[in-house]
Amino acid sequence: MLKNTRYYDPINDFRRRVARRLMRMVFGSHGQPTSEPLPSKGIYRILVCHISHSLGNTLLLTPLLSELEKVYPAAEIDILTRSPIANDVYGRFFSVQRIFRLPAHGVGHPLQFFGTMRRMRKIRYDLAIDADPLSQTGRLLMLLSNSTYTLGFSSPKKHGEITHPVPLPANLESKGRRPVYLLRSAMGRDIGADYPVPDIRVGSSERENGRAALTRALAAHGITSPGRGIIGIFANATGPKLLGEAWWTRFIRVLEELHPDHRIVELIPASGQSMLSSNYPAYYSSDLRKLAGVLSSLAVYISADCGIMHLACASDVPTMGIFTATSSAEWGPYGPGRHVIPAYETPPEDVARTIAAMPELTSGTSI
C-alpha cells in the first residue's frame, strides 16, 4: 500500500470550509487579500504573534526582529507570545517596546489571558505578523488585533482573511529563515540575500563575565590557562537526540587527541546533573543570559540538536550542531561559524574527526 498517495478527504474538506466560515463570522475581515507589496514607509507600530514557547522556537524568531529593525528602522515592535523567556531573549532589541506574555494554557488562566489580550487590542497597529507557518492559534490571535495590514503564511492549516498572505515555500524549511522570507516576500524584497542569524544581543559586560566564569571553572580543576581556546560541550538532548555518555566519551577521546592544546568545559543541563560523570570542568546556570555570556566566550560549542544549540548560535559562538535524528534543513544552524554536522548512523570517532578539521578549531586562539 502506498503511504504517500494523496486522495480527496471530504470530511477534512468540509471541516476546513466550516472553520473558514466561522472565522469570518467571529473575526470578520482584516481587509481583502492584495497583490500589492507591503509599504516600505508609514509602518511605525508592528505586532508580531509567535505562540510557540520552546527555547529553540523563541530564539528562532530573532532573525525576523533583526530584519524588521533593518527595513522599518523607525518602527516600534510589540510581541505576543507564550514564551516564559521572552523578556530575556527579545528584551535587548532596541525596537522592541512591549512583550505581551500569554499563559502557557489560557484555559487554566482565563483572567491573565483576557487581560493580556485586552491590553494588546487597545493599540492600533500598522502591521501585524503571524510568524508561524503552522499554528492556527497564532493566526486567531493576530486577527484579534487592530491592524491595518496583516501578514502571514497561507496554507491549508491557516484560516482567516488577511491582507498579505504568502505561500509557504517548498524549498525553505529553516525555522529561522522562514519568518524573514515571509516579510521579504510581502515587501517584494530580495529573498536570496543573506538571512540574519539568531541573535540575543549579548553585551560586552556579559561576555566579560562569561570569560571570568570559564576561567574559574578551569581553575577549579587546576587548569591555569585556556590554551588555544575552550571547547564547550552540552551532552544533553531530548528523546532520540540524546547520544549518551558512552557516545560522548568516545567522541571526546578523539577530539582531545587531535586538539590537545584546547580545553573542554561541560555545560550542565537544567537538571543540575553532569552528563559526563563530572570528568571535566563544568559550568551551570539557570539564568539564560548568564549562560549566553559564557557561551559567547567559548572558542567552539558542540552539542546535538537542542535548545542550547540555538542559544549558542544566538550568542555568536562558532557552533557545531550534531544531527542524528531531526531534520537539519529545518532545525540546523546557519550563517558564518554555524555548522551542521550530519551524523546519522555515524560513529562518534568519525564525527569528532569532522569537527576537529573545522577552521574554527584548526585556527583557534586563546580567549
Steps between C-alpha positions, in 0.01 A plus 500: 500500500641843407523717813554827317206475262288815509125468491196720547377500860142636506484513880815713537396717208162564662671574835730758335208673324306518828808637679547772236135602528516514880817707479326755278198507732700540821792716389369666188742610231834674544489627146486323171816317392706716269783444258645839586823479704513611859595869509857582598389828659231594749540186715573610857311260727556128444360199683668159466294198610709194583333255735752213515676509836797262469852638536594420141187650344527811718858559384421428136265799487791742555608504133160651416551770765839583348342523155218722629751737661678519165203565272293705748765678708253756636246242615410374844449124536268322742507123542213272601638170628464215748875468554607533867847617385376765257633792702847345521509425127328804346561764765835621357355591160482879493176505297311259727265701719246262657499126554150368558549164667204265496474207744615164365144369541247777457208281606659454843573873544210682331543830689867529401421400141217746445680776689802466272284494189311809618825696538616389156172593332515857635784575259438581135771328293615579150615142446430171680702190412411136563854359478421129546419307180298235683338633819134589457503652850748762383272586210197532729683732738631714215145538366394629841746788469413840361729529201492663158710232332515134595773262384531124524555178311217350299454125532219249557563532874450877503152653502399863516512772236811722510634773275836338416492119485827342384518142367711270714832441318559137409877539475563688826445299818723697737310613810718810530489605135128446429366802694756722323398350166138583590579868548729527197243335274223733615721806445635383164857493634781266396428162660843373396700751704683382812265428788551638851615238749345445844620770739422598859737797503755383758665810649868563569454470877321167456789372288752619757313328782477186285877494450552542875258213574686269261833595657363406843364171367843406364677611818275275710657207310853631537517637143666840489478576127226478236760372254410564137135534597219344702268245343157492661309173485133463588433126516127511567207482256146370494362172367688335213740796479665397829833340411600365841817512708667208321460679164644823637789321670610351169449834327701703753786249504565559129443876527756527782753298302466730201487824701697446823559875545131580527308477828160336541223632723172318550185713499265351758130456406203635695487182710823609668657161430816441300452287189871414492551369856654833609822413320549852360488858622136605494268800502135512606251785506122518496533861377467509122704816450783390729519176305503698175792706632696183570413352162615817324845458659562149368726425206252235378169359621401137428173317563219305343195687369343668804390834640847580639643451151270779379605712800864452400419614146322804640798573727736528201726204575625258231243222529524135398150351501504120482192358327412135546118498506338832408498690172805721458324688218232606747693542825863531392715802590590730213723799435871568555655267755184289534533144374270203453684176572306211341551196722219266404632152588855641512749378765591767757867473405421607142283786626790617719740495204258704292466765769873498577570598139274807512687832457363632829709235676800475272556877525375542856673738738480564871201702619 
